[in-house]
Amino acid sequence: MIGHPDFVTEPWCLRETGLDLGLLAQTESLFALSNGNIGWRGNLDEGEPHGLPGSYLNGVFELRTLPYAEAGYGYPESGQIVLNVTNGKPIRLLVDDEPFDVRYGELRAHERCLDFRSGVLTRRVDWVSPAGRAVRVTSTRLVSFVQRSIAAICYEVQALDDPVRIVVQSEIIANEQLPTPSGDPRAGAALETALVQEKNASHGARAGLVHSTRGSALTVAAVMDHTVDGPDGTRVEAESFPDLGRTTVVATLEPGQRLRLVKTVAYGWSGSRSVPAVWDQADAALAGAMETGWEGLCAEQRAYLDDFWARADVELDGDTSIQQAVRFALFQVLQAGARAEGRAIPAKGLTGPGYGGHTFWDAETFVLPVLTYTAPDAAAQALRWRHSTLPMAIGRAGQLGLAGAAFPWRTIHGEECSSYWPAGTAAFHINADIAAAVVRHVRATGDMAFEQGIGLELLVHTARLWRSLGHHDGQGRFRIDGVTGPDEYSAVADNNVYTNLMAQQNLEAAADAAARHPGRAGELGVDAEEMAAWRDAAAGMFIPYDEALGVHPQSEGYTGHQVWDFAATTAGQYPLLLHFPYFDLYRKQVIKQADLVLAMQLRPDAFTREQKARNFDYYEALTVRDSSLSACVQAVIAVEVGQLELAEDYLAETALMDLDDLEHNTADGLHVASLAGVWTALVAGYGGMRDSGVTLCFAPRLPPGLSRLAFGLLMAGRTLRVEITHTAATYTLGDGQPLQLLHHGQPVTVTAEGPLTCPIPDPPPTGPKPTQPAGRAPTPHRRSGT
Amino acid sequence: MIGHPDFVTEPWCLRETGLDLGLLAQTESLFALSNGNIGWRGNLDEGEPHGLPGSYLNGVFELRTLPYAEAGYGYPESGQIVLNVTNGKPIRLLVDDEPFDVRYGELRAHERCLDFRSGVLTRRVDWVSPAGRAVRVTSTRLVSFVQRSIAAICYEVQALDDPVRIVVQSEIIANEQLPTPSGDPRAGAALETALVQEKNASHGARAGLVHSTRGSALTVAAVMDHTVDGPDGTRVEAESFPDLGRTTVVATLEPGQRLRLVKTVAYGWSGSRSVPAVWDQADAALAGAMETGWEGLCAEQRAYLDDFWARADVELDGDTSIQQAVRFALFQVLQAGARAEGRAIPAKGLTGPGYGGHTFWDAETFVLPVLTYTAPDAAAQALRWRHSTLPMAIGRAGQLGLAGAAFPWRTIHGEECSSYWPAGTAAFHINADIAAAVVRHVRATGDMAFEQGIGLELLVHTARLWRSLGHHDGQGRFRIDGVTGPDEYSAVADNNVYTNLMAQQNLEAAADAAARHPGRAGELGVDAEEMAAWRDAAAGMFIPYDEALGVHPQSEGYTGHQVWDFAATTAGQYPLLLHFPYFDLYRKQVIKQADLVLAMQLRPDAFTREQKARNFDYYEALTVRDSSLSACVQAVIAVEVGQLELAEDYLAETALMDLDDLEHNTADGLHVASLAGVWTALVAGYGGMRDSGVTLCFAPRLPPGLSRLAFGLLMAGRTLRVEITHTAATYTLGDGQPLQLLHHGQPVTVTAEGPLTCPIPDPPPTGPKPTQPAGRAPTPHRRSGT
């Protein structure tokens, strides 16, 4: 969409200067507001037209029976699906006799702007009704980072040329009618009227609704209150019905005169508390927010974001669209995780119903690295949520005949919701991904209490899983057979290199952490024998290598498979999964998303420089990027192997994944992991940051067109700012103890006493530019000037 | 059940001398009558009590939507499921005021007997009503092999001690209420009221019903007529209702007096003809059968079976229970296939709703070999049915991106009905199994017209499939990756040895047949280049071999997998598929059913004698026989490698699979392929018959306890009788041209001039007895005396 003429490239906001109704659903996702607890899609205030109405509360879901034409042992029986909860956004407007609707009358101006620093979505509309009455409507919407149960809208109507009688109806609506879902399996299934009315009430300018869910037995309350500032004679009245709360404001405006309405909405929900308790919980949150007031909420929001940007901002000189995109991405990643607190971070955040509202491995692998270095409390909360689901994961492992914990491939609440086991249950790497997120978080924060209280238990149970999932063969190699790696165009293979390397790290990390916390480890039943068994398995881990080709096979035997007939595949047949059977995709060399290449990013120590270059070249020719989780990883490794031009293209693809709807499903919500990948492509790509070893490493290198890249990290509470030019990198430590780093492989020490500048060495010799499958090369990026 | 005291071991019938209500469902399967077109389960005449009422017409099915929680390209959308059609069996009896019901009153005697020579099921009951009235009820039931639309019952009631007033209600019933199905995935799903009433009528002693099906749009007619022979004053009256036709006979019997009722039922069905046309079709069949009369139907039945047994009987001296079992098996295999004519042979025949009434690969691999040598017209008809489904198979291959034809893993009508692709679509070996059945049939019958008209086209389209499914790797090996072999505890593996060997044979056979019929081959688009491509692929076929272990892996890499922990698996955890996830079964060395061992039976030329012995030993230790398709194959190879004691145990397991309900699902219908396996275990086992080469081979060898085995085959219309003792085999050719054979590897020629007796050489040295997984050795067989 930002390729669309209505979109303006600005460094600190996403601004749309017109309204293309064909892009409504996509822009609703882009303009979504969330704090990780509440999510409001960027639906127009007046509710219609809409692409897809959406209001979400993290953790509020309904159950659905998973059907199987042929049953099998261990198949999950019940799925979870995110619910569209009570919609607190609608503010309808009647201008004289005409409802304000952008499809009628004359739309003289329409602008929306999502501001990354103030954290609000503003909208300004000049509209002339079919009867000729001109009004200006301005709304400012926020979902508070500080008060996590609160969203608010400041809504203003101004008469422009003539006096107008206006009626404003501010509503909360339950059980909205939703559009019929598409047949795309990646879209979430819609649920029919899902909310059961429990209570409704109104008083003064307030109204509220309480509903419950049938299968998941959750209670959800939404209450709203208003402050109204209008001309004399303005009347305010609230009423409620089973699925509707409505506050009606009636006023007559002279030309130039305004009516201003601040709508404050509070949500509360619970799986255990009573209807009155949940109602009270929402009412209490509302009371607090009303006390804060609109200006107070805005000030809090700004302060919260100022703090975030001070440590986390990424500056990029030489490419304004990527500059905008990385800030948009960071803002959205923050929105997804900031206040999730005890809940998962879904693949689409709270911006849409895609993937059923489920969280996957990409939360830990793509999103948490960003949060760990920029908002570590949010990362810790996400891992605490995983920890809270340990009993379910232990139960699932037991059901599968395994030791330790088997975390779900997809879930909202913690139970496995994947009905297709070759790409669900078999994708055990999620357990190592969680372990890696724990290890990274502990290294980055130095939070030993977290490690002892949360991390160790996660590491121990995942290590136990691996020990029971693999086995030693006759040659003493530790094999992990019949599992599925990240690439979803392969499944159920032996010794997936990514999985085995991540499992190896998991096993070693568990042994190391248990040694650091012997008391707690003992309570978990870990003894020296078990630790030795973990280390033995890690030491013997089988990493297949194809000597003839000089590359690592994605999994054992992979390189012997037939290469997909890319020449015979038309552009319209992508994504392949919608046009070819899994059986055919799985048995051939064709890659949906980085798998072996991701292993090279996350386990750089396991590959020589030459292997990295050869592997990258080999897998580039097979990778079609039908997943949003690929380009960012390819960007990172492209930089490492010296393919800077290609890296720029992959960075741009990552950066524009949602902003230009490259996967054609941004309408269902943003790809939060891919957004996180924008940061990673810059920081791990051009910055060359690697954090899987004991020492944090950087190997900065900029492509010709960029003149400067700067980014900030939190390391053990200290801010590290890295500024990169073509000739040097400057490391600045905010405060605290000196920090050991590797700069292009050389140990350096940064102290709080002053910046450390290191020269950037000449690039090593680089091979020819790798080729991609026919028609699947990334679009060459055209940099937009500074 | 024949281990049950109610069952008597007799050479030519299955006789039950009591009635155990707990075994009703199983005995309904054992006593089922069928001609391959109509199937009637052995339900009691009076309808209740029952285990599972069942009346089937081959090809009459209903559609059901196959649900997927996560959709995928190429998944079949619609399944087919066998329907319980209009039940023509019920004859209810009222004795004075009491309905005849074996659960009430006194059951003085109850005997049922299925006679393999006369082809009728007789029943004789002496019953005293709760009010003290004694009657003898005798019924004789047949489903005619000669008149394929006809079934009939001769029903007699005799008053024993006192005069009784009796009312006989002979019925045809549609939409019977069926018991709720079990959760066992192998059982078929039940359909609710599936038949839509189209017409009903009655006249004289006749009544008929026509119904249609909703989704599959079939029309089914069932009509009945009666001849009644009773004392003066016997009244007969027929009436009809939407789901019921009823003929009521009222009579008063003096002690010793009898009422005899012959019920003749005709079925007709069509997917294209009108209701009146289908009604007339059934009425016409009924008229023909009424003309033949009961004695005529019985005489035809006997003559048909006399002819069959004259060529096909297997005689076994030294084991009466196996003697009975092999005749039961041959009778049931004949029942399944005799008059299927243009329809499939389902896995359960027409004896029950198990597996949804679907046919699978075992029709061609297990059942057709028996029919080809004993009832070749039935085998030809089954292959004609496959041929009639070619357009669907070609369409399916196209949908999957493959050339040629991809026959369905499971179907009734021809469309793929498997919803679980790793054990459905991926099991491409069914195509080679069909090709092998074609090759066998042509070799055994010498029917070149069949080869040119039907066989060649099947061979060409299956060869094209293999050529497009496999590929040559860099070493020139032809690989077939990512497919599933016969063993259902493995899936989606590379270079399954069974599959590759069968595909190799398929490719060669297609090229050979095309060379024999160049004109027809040309019409099918086959040219010299394509034939060369098939031969090249066959010549380069990759057959993996584990040099270190000296065995063939079931598929590439298989022997590196972890061996299943048999020691930790309890008896109650079998069958494993009901207690462990597929993911775990697939990734470990544990075998449900013969796979590599079956390859050694069907492609004996591909293994040395030493390899066969080592492979058998290796796979014995891994095979749990959770499938009914395993023991017979293990018996065959056990004989070949000299393990005669083990072979006897496997033969007995095969022979008793249904007779003793070893798989606990005989209630859903008989395992027709396993029944065919009884013949195969004897003929290919002790007889050592192999037929995959140009010359038919025998290598007879009897275990110590048997003194004689004799069996008959049809070869190109000539009867070959083989009689085996411990010292010699005698080959007798009925008539026609001399026949070349191999006897224990030596070429011999049998002529019609007289028997040829060949000595049996001393057995080669035999290794130690192989071991099976803990608790999974076959039950040692205790021979029952001659």
Interface residues (C-beta under 8 A of the other chain):
Chain A: L66 P67 Y68 A69 E70 A71 G72 Y73 G74 G79 G183 P185 Q399 L400 G401 S418 S419 Y420 W421 P422 T425 A426 H471 D473 G474 R479 D481 G482 V483 A491 V492 D494 A548 E556 G557 G560 H561 Q562 L577 L578 H579 F580 P581 Y582 F583 D584 Y586 R587 K588
Chain B: L66 P67 Y68 A69 E70 A71 G72 Y73 G74 G79 G183 P185 Q399 L400 G401 S418 S419 Y420 W421 P422 T425 A426 H471 D473 G474 R479 D481 G482 V483 A491 V492 D494 A548 E556 G557 G560 H561 Q562 L577 L578 H579 F580 P581 Y582 F583 D584 Y586 R587 K588
